[in-house]
Amino acid sequence: MMSDDMLSQDEIDALLRGSAEPEEAIEDRKEINMSDYISSMEEDALGEIGNISFGSSATALSTLLNQKVEITTPKVSIINKNYLEEEFPHPYVAIQVKYTEGFSGVNLLVIKQSDASIIADLMLGGDGRNPSGDLGEIQLSAVQEAMNQMMGSAATSMSTVFSKKVDISPPSIDLMYIPQGEGEENLPDQDLLVKVSFSLKIGDLIDSNIMQLLPLSFARSLVDELMNGGAEEEVAVAASPVDAPNRAPESLDHHAQETSDRTQSHPQHLGGQGSYTEPVNVQPATFSSFEPAGLGQQETKNLNMLLDIPLQVTVELGRTNRSVRDILELSSGSIIELDKLAGEPVDILVNSQLMAKGEVVVIDENFGVRITDIVSQSDRIKKLK
């Protein structure tokens, strides 16, 4: 006979089923609890990666559109691929970006079709006030180029964050309307996706969102590399000073051996009230001067004369070779493809000689170049030969 205070086997099984929900059932739910998959620290790291990379993208987009662009406030969430229709109920434009170097993964940029129409109109020389409702091939190409510049700039920023070269392939673009099944083939294969949503403001034309979709596994790998890479660097820095004390006994042993040899060769004579020790020749220590030798008056005068010589500074975005036929076919609106990838540093030439590399920035309404690397002296000499 079973006591009233004891649970039956059926009740125990029911409790176990209720507290241990299968993983498949969790992944099929519409509402996803982020803490089940990523920690709050990982969530903050993903937001910071997106904030840094897309912060530089705003500058690139502002240059292209000649409008003030703000991309701020990243919000990280996990969504279920089976419920994308509720996440994206309206027509959108999806831009697929694949990493070719640095990372192995893919992400998807998603913006509203109406916002893409305004960006396309600005790219094609319009004012963005009355964009075309339909996105044709030309409009999609214009949006694709804008996103290419944005992601190229983002890849450059990620190279700085992860301390390695990060490169992407030219993005592909397609219309996405989930309720009608359009563009679903471009979505990542995984069921759970990380959505990083940014507030997008372009002048007074657009006040909307731009979203980045990442497979959950790829997002985890980014966070893992960011955190573990920093930990390894700290360990290496902390371990470096330990080597000096480990080597110290060797030098002490060597000094003790020399002292012992000198003692055996020249023994001290001690006795009575006094002692005798071999006289030691003590000389003051001398140190080499680390200060650069000063210039004479005549040399300084000659240097000042050189400082006034004007030099021509040129910033080269890229080069290409075209036939005479191609040149004659150029017209207003033609696009010339250069030999450099989007986001790659530009060359800074002084009197037609490569001296440095940098990245294009916008200062007020003017272009500028931020120097990121100075060409070494040996490389400059090789260029002269």
One Martini backbone bead per residue (centre of mass of N, CA, C, O) as a GRO file, in nm:
protein
  385
    1MET     BB    1   0.096   0.035   0.023
    2MET     BB    2   0.058   0.373  -0.047
    3SER     BB    3   0.146   0.668   0.046
    4ASP     BB    4   0.033   0.999   0.045
    5ASP     BB    5   0.340   1.127   0.042
    6MET     BB    6   0.382   0.967  -0.213
    7LEU     BB    7   0.490   0.914  -0.533
    8SER     BB    8   0.422   0.812  -0.821
    9GLN     BB    9   0.553   0.701  -1.114
   10ASP     BB   10   0.380   0.887  -1.298
   11GLU     BB   11   0.450   1.153  -1.152
   12ILE     BB   12   0.752   1.138  -1.191
   13ASP     BB   13   0.748   1.131  -1.504
   14ALA     BB   14   0.602   1.402  -1.538
   15LEU     BB   15   0.822   1.578  -1.404
   16LEU     BB   16   1.053   1.499  -1.592
   17ARG     BB   17   0.920   1.600  -1.855
   18GLY     BB   18   0.887   1.902  -1.759
   19SER     BB   19   1.214   1.955  -1.690
   20ALA     BB   20   1.301   1.786  -1.974
   21GLU     BB   21   1.325   1.936  -2.247
   22PRO     BB   22   1.376   1.900  -2.554
   23GLU     BB   23   1.575   2.048  -2.785
   24GLU     BB   24   1.374   2.047  -3.019
   25ALA     BB   25   1.153   2.203  -2.866
   26ILE     BB   26   1.315   2.458  -2.814
   27GLU     BB   27   1.384   2.526  -3.125
   28ASP     BB   28   1.053   2.542  -3.193
   29ARG     BB   29   1.031   2.799  -3.062
   30LYS     BB   30   0.966   3.131  -3.069
   31GLU     BB   31   1.071   3.175  -2.788
   32ILE     BB   32   1.400   3.279  -2.697
   33ASN     BB   33   1.643   3.200  -2.465
   34MET     BB   34   1.955   3.328  -2.448
   35SER     BB   35   2.076   3.182  -2.189
   36ASP     BB   36   2.072   2.892  -2.336
   37TYR     BB   37   2.328   2.988  -2.546
   38ILE     BB   38   2.413   3.278  -2.425
   39SER     BB   39   2.577   3.498  -2.261
   40SER     BB   40   2.603   3.818  -2.153
   41MET     BB   41   2.896   3.850  -2.248
   42GLU     BB   42   2.851   3.750  -2.539
   43GLU     BB   43   2.641   3.960  -2.610
   44ASP     BB   44   2.826   4.208  -2.570
   45ALA     BB   45   3.040   4.121  -2.776
   46LEU     BB   46   2.859   4.124  -3.026
   47GLY     BB   47   2.777   4.421  -3.001
   48GLU     BB   48   3.069   4.535  -3.019
   49ILE     BB   49   3.147   4.426  -3.291
   50GLY     BB   50   2.916   4.568  -3.443
   51ASN     BB   51   2.979   4.859  -3.351
   52ILE     BB   52   3.262   4.884  -3.476
   53SER     BB   53   3.209   4.796  -3.772
   54PHE     BB   54   2.950   4.990  -3.824
   55GLY     BB   55   3.083   5.259  -3.762
   56SER     BB   56   3.261   5.263  -4.023
   57SER     BB   57   3.025   5.225  -4.226
   58ALA     BB   58   2.899   5.505  -4.193
   59THR     BB   59   3.127   5.658  -4.332
   60ALA     BB   60   3.109   5.520  -4.609
   61LEU     BB   61   2.807   5.589  -4.662
   62SER     BB   62   2.834   5.896  -4.638
   63THR     BB   63   3.019   5.931  -4.883
   64LEU     BB   64   2.828   5.811  -5.100
   65LEU     BB   65   2.552   5.989  -5.019
   66ASN     BB   66   2.591   6.271  -4.889
   67GLN     BB   67   2.517   6.185  -4.586
   68LYS     BB   68   2.403   6.153  -4.278
   69VAL     BB   69   2.522   5.876  -4.079
   70GLU     BB   70   2.355   5.646  -3.846
   71ILE     BB   71   2.493   5.368  -3.642
   72THR     BB   72   2.313   5.232  -3.369
   73THR     BB   73   2.217   5.037  -3.126
   74PRO     BB   74   2.266   4.735  -3.049
   75LYS     BB   75   2.065   4.428  -3.085
   76VAL     BB   76   2.049   4.113  -2.929
   77SER     BB   77   1.925   3.805  -3.081
   78ILE     BB   78   1.721   3.506  -3.098
   79ILE     BB   79   1.610   3.320  -3.379
   80ASN     BB   80   1.370   3.142  -3.561
   81LYS     BB   81   1.348   3.017  -3.876
   82ASN     BB   82   1.037   2.929  -3.855
   83TYR     BB   83   0.971   3.264  -3.771
   84LEU     BB   84   1.042   3.479  -4.002
   85GLU     BB   85   0.764   3.591  -4.088
   86GLU     BB   86   0.737   3.761  -3.817
   87GLU     BB   87   1.009   3.921  -3.844
   88PHE     BB   88   0.949   3.945  -4.184
   89PRO     BB   89   0.661   4.074  -4.325
   90HIS     BB   90   0.818   4.239  -4.527
   91PRO     BB   91   0.985   4.369  -4.771
   92TYR     BB   92   1.323   4.280  -4.851
   93VAL     BB   93   1.682   4.319  -4.842
   94ALA     BB   94   1.940   4.082  -4.918
   95ILE     BB   95   2.285   4.053  -4.802
   96GLN     BB   96   2.546   3.842  -4.889
   97VAL     BB   97   2.828   3.749  -4.676
   98LYS     BB   98   3.162   3.635  -4.730
   99TYR     BB   99   3.437   3.486  -4.587
  100THR     BB  100   3.787   3.452  -4.711
  101GLU     BB  101   3.938   3.582  -4.453
  102GLY     BB  102   3.985   3.481  -4.104
  103PHE     BB  103   3.702   3.351  -4.178
  104SER     BB  104   3.427   3.095  -4.155
  105GLY     BB  105   3.153   3.250  -4.308
  106VAL     BB  106   2.815   3.397  -4.276
  107ASN     BB  107   2.616   3.686  -4.361
  108LEU     BB  108   2.310   3.892  -4.318
  109LEU     BB  109   2.172   4.165  -4.474
  110VAL     BB  110   1.883   4.363  -4.358
  111ILE     BB  111   1.648   4.560  -4.547
  112LYS     BB  112   1.426   4.760  -4.643
  113GLN     BB  113   1.292   4.830  -4.944
  114SER     BB  114   1.246   5.134  -4.898
  115ASP     BB  115   1.537   5.196  -4.811
  116ALA     BB  116   1.677   5.086  -5.066
  117SER     BB  117   1.548   5.294  -5.259
  118ILE     BB  118   1.685   5.543  -5.138
  119ILE     BB  119   1.977   5.452  -5.175
  120ALA     BB  120   1.962   5.416  -5.482
  121ASP     BB  121   1.886   5.710  -5.549
  122LEU     BB  122   2.145   5.835  -5.429
  123MET     BB  123   2.350   5.670  -5.603
  124LEU     BB  124   2.199   5.790  -5.883
  125GLY     BB  125   2.157   6.120  -5.801
  126GLY     BB  126   1.944   6.162  -5.610
  127ASP     BB  127   1.740   6.279  -5.319
  128GLY     BB  128   1.526   6.052  -5.194
  129ARG     BB  129   1.216   6.152  -5.214
  130ASN     BB  130   1.141   5.983  -5.507
  131PRO     BB  131   1.141   5.677  -5.518
  132SER     BB  132   1.131   5.381  -5.648
  133GLY     BB  133   0.932   5.111  -5.579
  134ASP     BB  134   1.108   4.953  -5.770
  135LEU     BB  135   1.364   4.701  -5.802
  136GLY     BB  136   1.598   4.695  -6.016
  137GLU     BB  137   1.898   4.621  -6.142
  138ILE     BB  138   2.023   4.900  -6.090
  139GLN     BB  139   1.933   4.937  -5.797
  140LEU     BB  140   2.065   4.678  -5.685
  141SER     BB  141   2.355   4.757  -5.764
  142ALA     BB  142   2.369   5.009  -5.587
  143VAL     BB  143   2.320   4.866  -5.316
  144GLN     BB  144   2.552   4.664  -5.340
  145GLU     BB  145   2.777   4.880  -5.338
  146ALA     BB  146   2.712   5.000  -5.063
  147MET     BB  147   2.748   4.730  -4.904
  148ASN     BB  148   3.038   4.680  -4.993
  149GLN     BB  149   3.158   4.927  -4.852
  150MET     BB  150   3.062   4.863  -4.569
  151MET     BB  151   3.193   4.573  -4.538
  152GLY     BB  152   3.480   4.661  -4.598
  153SER     BB  153   3.502   4.845  -4.349
  154ALA     BB  154   3.429   4.626  -4.142
  155ALA     BB  155   3.670   4.438  -4.205
  156THR     BB  156   3.887   4.639  -4.117
  157SER     BB  157   3.793   4.658  -3.821
  158MET     BB  158   3.820   4.352  -3.759
  159SER     BB  159   4.124   4.341  -3.801
  160THR     BB  160   4.182   4.511  -3.548
  161VAL     BB  161   4.032   4.346  -3.331
  162PHE     BB  162   4.176   4.048  -3.425
  163SER     BB  163   4.467   4.076  -3.544
  164LYS     BB  164   4.374   4.030  -3.856
  165LYS     BB  165   4.301   3.937  -4.164
  166VAL     BB  166   4.000   4.060  -4.326
  167ASP     BB  167   3.784   3.911  -4.576
  168ILE     BB  168   3.570   3.956  -4.865
  169SER     BB  169   3.322   3.901  -5.074
  170PRO     BB  170   3.119   3.982  -5.301
  171PRO     BB  171   2.810   4.068  -5.265
  172SER     BB  172   2.486   3.940  -5.255
  173ILE     BB  173   2.159   4.008  -5.402
  174ASP     BB  174   1.813   4.007  -5.269
  175LEU     BB  175   1.492   3.938  -5.244
  176MET     BB  176   1.275   3.942  -4.937
  177TYR     BB  177   0.966   3.736  -4.895
  178ILE     BB  178   0.851   3.518  -4.679
  179PRO     BB  179   0.537   3.480  -4.730
  180GLN     BB  180   0.632   3.402  -5.051
  181GLY     BB  181   0.930   3.260  -5.056
  182GLU     BB  182   1.144   3.485  -5.088
  183GLY     BB  183   1.490   3.429  -5.031
  184GLU     BB  184   1.540   3.156  -4.861
  185GLU     BB  185   1.812   3.046  -4.997
  186ASN     BB  186   2.000   3.273  -4.836
  187LEU     BB  187   1.975   3.136  -4.583
  188PRO     BB  188   2.082   2.993  -4.331
  189ASP     BB  189   2.080   2.657  -4.223
  190GLN     BB  190   2.021   2.724  -3.951
  191ASP     BB  191   1.773   2.756  -3.704
  192LEU     BB  192   1.964   2.940  -3.538
  193LEU     BB  193   1.974   3.300  -3.503
  194VAL     BB  194   2.160   3.593  -3.501
  195LYS     BB  195   2.038   3.919  -3.414
  196VAL     BB  196   2.164   4.237  -3.530
  197SER     BB  197   2.032   4.548  -3.440
  198PHE     BB  198   2.015   4.864  -3.609
  199SER     BB  199   2.019   5.201  -3.615
  200LEU     BB  200   1.901   5.387  -3.906
  201LYS     BB  201   2.038   5.705  -4.026
  202ILE     BB  202   1.946   5.925  -4.311
  203GLY     BB  203   1.915   6.197  -4.235
  204ASP     BB  204   1.562   6.268  -4.332
  205LEU     BB  205   1.491   5.977  -4.480
  206ILE     BB  206   1.602   5.766  -4.253
  207ASP     BB  207   1.425   5.568  -3.983
  208SER     BB  208   1.564   5.265  -3.901
  209ASN     BB  209   1.671   4.929  -3.983
  210ILE     BB  210   1.960   4.712  -3.952
  211MET     BB  211   2.033   4.367  -4.019
  212GLN     BB  212   2.210   4.086  -3.866
  213LEU     BB  213   2.273   3.751  -3.977
  214LEU     BB  214   2.375   3.470  -3.773
  215PRO     BB  215   2.501   3.195  -3.705
  216LEU     BB  216   2.543   3.061  -3.403
  217SER     BB  217   2.824   2.930  -3.449
  218PHE     BB  218   2.964   3.186  -3.564
  219ALA     BB  219   2.916   3.371  -3.323
  220ARG     BB  220   3.072   3.196  -3.121
  221SER     BB  221   3.348   3.206  -3.268
  222LEU     BB  222   3.393   3.508  -3.239
  223VAL     BB  223   3.387   3.523  -2.930
  224ASP     BB  224   3.606   3.310  -2.873
  225GLU     BB  225   3.839   3.457  -3.022
  226LEU     BB  226   3.826   3.722  -2.866
  227MET     BB  227   3.869   3.605  -2.576
  228ASN     BB  228   4.108   3.400  -2.611
  229GLY     BB  229   4.311   3.593  -2.739
  230GLY     BB  230   4.332   3.788  -2.495
  231ALA     BB  231   4.425   3.574  -2.286
  232GLU     BB  232   4.691   3.490  -2.427
  233GLU     BB  233   4.821   3.769  -2.419
  234GLU     BB  234   4.826   3.802  -2.111
  235VAL     BB  235   4.998   3.553  -2.051
  236ALA     BB  236   5.248   3.641  -2.213
  237VAL     BB  237   5.300   3.906  -2.054
  238ALA     BB  238   5.318   3.774  -1.767
  239ALA     BB  239   5.560   3.565  -1.844
  240SER     BB  240   5.810   3.736  -1.934
  241PRO     BB  241   5.943   3.828  -1.648
  242VAL     BB  242   6.032   3.533  -1.549
  243ASP     BB  243   6.297   3.484  -1.709
  244ALA     BB  244   6.503   3.655  -1.552
  245PRO     BB  245   6.519   3.498  -1.280
  246ASN     BB  246   6.602   3.224  -1.419
  247ARG     BB  247   6.885   3.353  -1.521
  248ALA     BB  248   7.034   3.465  -1.269
  249PRO     BB  249   7.195   3.217  -1.151
  250GLU     BB  250   7.399   3.196  -1.380
  251SER     BB  251   7.540   3.469  -1.328
  252LEU     BB  252   7.614   3.409  -1.035
  253ASP     BB  253   7.786   3.157  -1.085
  254HIS     BB  254   7.988   3.297  -1.266
  255HIS     BB  255   8.080   3.507  -1.056
  256ALA     BB  256   8.171   3.299  -0.841
  257GLN     BB  257   8.386   3.161  -1.014
  258GLU     BB  258   8.564   3.410  -1.059
  259THR     BB  259   8.618   3.465  -0.759
  260SER     BB  260   8.749   3.194  -0.698
  261ASP     BB  261   8.985   3.221  -0.896
  262ARG     BB  262   9.108   3.480  -0.771
  263THR     BB  263   9.156   3.360  -0.489
  264GLN     BB  264   9.354   3.136  -0.578
  265SER     BB  265   9.568   3.326  -0.720
  266HIS     BB  266   9.505   3.559  -0.473
  267PRO     BB  267   9.572   3.532  -0.174
  268GLN     BB  268   9.491   3.606   0.141
  269HIS     BB  269   9.644   3.786   0.422
  270LEU     BB  270   9.594   3.685   0.750
  271GLY     BB  271   9.680   3.860   1.060
  272GLY     BB  272   9.624   3.954   1.347
  273GLN     BB  273   9.529   4.294   1.331
  274GLY     BB  274   9.569   4.257   1.030
  275SER     BB  275   9.548   4.301   0.670
  276TYR     BB  276   9.584   4.158   0.339
  277THR     BB  277   9.519   4.308   0.019
  278GLU     BB  278   9.483   4.324  -0.296
  279PRO     BB  279   9.490   4.566  -0.502
  280VAL     BB  280   9.230   4.766  -0.650
  281ASN     BB  281   9.124   4.877  -0.966
  282VAL     BB  282   8.929   5.165  -0.973
  283GLN     BB  283   8.672   5.260  -1.204
  284PRO     BB  284   8.471   5.450  -1.363
  285ALA     BB  285   8.185   5.441  -1.513
  286THR     BB  286   8.093   5.402  -1.858
  287PHE     BB  287   7.869   5.565  -2.093
  288SER     BB  288   7.681   5.574  -2.352
  289SER     BB  289   7.548   5.786  -2.574
  290PHE     BB  290   7.192   5.846  -2.669
  291GLU     BB  291   7.243   6.104  -2.803
  292PRO     BB  292   7.223   6.285  -3.065
  293ALA     BB  293   7.402   6.439  -3.280
  294GLY     BB  294   7.466   6.747  -3.342
  295LEU     BB  295   7.418   7.012  -3.546
  296GLY     BB  296   7.546   7.223  -3.732
  297GLN     BB  297   7.501   7.529  -3.857
  298GLN     BB  298   7.523   7.450  -4.159
  299GLU     BB  299   7.334   7.200  -4.149
  300THR     BB  300   7.083   7.349  -4.049
  301LYS     BB  301   7.059   7.539  -4.291
  302ASN     BB  302   7.024   7.317  -4.507
  303LEU     BB  303   6.771   7.187  -4.384
  304ASN     BB  304   6.587   7.438  -4.401
  305MET     BB  305   6.590   7.446  -4.710
  306LEU     BB  306   6.450   7.164  -4.751
  307LEU     BB  307   6.178   7.223  -4.593
  308ASP     BB  308   6.071   7.427  -4.840
  309ILE     BB  309   6.017   7.202  -5.027
  310PRO     BB  310   5.792   7.108  -5.251
  311LEU     BB  311   5.543   6.842  -5.241
  312GLN     BB  312   5.372   6.580  -5.399
  313VAL     BB  313   5.055   6.462  -5.287
  314THR     BB  314   4.918   6.131  -5.339
  315VAL     BB  315   4.603   5.958  -5.368
  316GLU     BB  316   4.556   5.609  -5.436
  317LEU     BB  317   4.294   5.394  -5.505
  318GLY     BB  318   4.367   5.292  -5.810
  319ARG     BB  319   4.406   5.057  -6.087
  320THR     BB  320   4.391   5.027  -6.458
  321ASN     BB  321   4.338   4.845  -6.766
  322ARG     BB  322   4.254   4.982  -7.090
  323SER     BB  323   4.121   5.008  -7.378
  324VAL     BB  324   4.032   5.217  -7.621
  325ARG     BB  325   3.745   5.112  -7.647
  326ASP     BB  326   3.667   5.148  -7.346
  327ILE     BB  327   3.719   5.452  -7.331
  328LEU     BB  328   3.514   5.539  -7.558
  329GLU     BB  329   3.260   5.406  -7.388
  330LEU     BB  330   3.257   5.621  -7.195
  331SER     BB  331   3.026   5.754  -6.950
  332SER     BB  332   2.786   5.871  -6.776
  333GLY     BB  333   2.788   5.620  -6.512
  334SER     BB  334   3.032   5.472  -6.532
  335ILE     BB  335   3.218   5.178  -6.429
  336ILE     BB  336   3.537   5.138  -6.270
  337GLU     BB  337   3.747   4.880  -6.214
  338LEU     BB  338   3.970   4.809  -5.972
  339ASP     BB  339   4.266   4.655  -5.807
  340LYS     BB  340   4.087   4.695  -5.546
  341LEU     BB  341   3.953   4.633  -5.255
  342ALA     BB  342   3.730   4.669  -5.031
  343GLY     BB  343   3.902   4.836  -4.763
  344GLU     BB  344   4.161   4.892  -4.881
  345PRO     BB  345   4.435   5.049  -4.868
  346VAL     BB  346   4.573   5.338  -4.958
  347ASP     BB  347   4.794   5.524  -5.151
  348ILE     BB  348   5.088   5.722  -5.063
  349LEU     BB  349   5.228   5.977  -5.259
  350VAL     BB  350   5.566   6.110  -5.311
  351ASN     BB  351   5.660   6.195  -5.597
  352SER     BB  352   5.554   5.899  -5.701
  353GLN     BB  353   5.621   5.771  -5.415
  354LEU     BB  354   5.591   5.527  -5.195
  355MET     BB  355   5.520   5.595  -4.831
  356ALA     BB  356   5.211   5.508  -4.771
  357LYS     BB  357   4.922   5.406  -4.576
  358GLY     BB  358   4.552   5.427  -4.585
  359GLU     BB  359   4.241   5.584  -4.485
  360VAL     BB  360   3.937   5.703  -4.558
  361VAL     BB  361   3.806   6.022  -4.465
  362VAL     BB  362   3.575   6.253  -4.301
  363ILE     BB  363   3.602   6.617  -4.295
  364ASP     BB  364   3.325   6.728  -4.285
  365GLU     BB  365   3.339   6.795  -4.647
  366ASN     BB  366   3.614   6.639  -4.653
  367PHE     BB  367   3.873   6.467  -4.751
  368GLY     BB  368   4.078   6.206  -4.602
  369VAL     BB  369   4.388   6.064  -4.451
  370ARG     BB  370   4.471   5.785  -4.259
  371ILE     BB  371   4.757   5.677  -4.129
  372THR     BB  372   4.869   5.319  -4.097
  373ASP     BB  373   5.141   5.309  -4.286
  374ILE     BB  374   5.493   5.290  -4.319
  375VAL     BB  375   5.728   5.269  -4.537
  376SER     BB  376   6.007   5.128  -4.553
  377GLN     BB  377   6.326   5.197  -4.640
  378SER     BB  378   6.383   4.943  -4.809
  379ASP     BB  379   6.130   4.965  -4.989
  380ARG     BB  380   6.197   5.245  -5.107
  381ILE     BB  381   6.463   5.161  -5.241
  382LYS     BB  382   6.341   4.946  -5.428
  383LYS     BB  383   6.161   5.151  -5.587
  384LEU     BB  384   6.412   5.313  -5.712
  385LYS     BB  385   6.538   5.066  -5.889
   0.00000   0.00000   0.00000
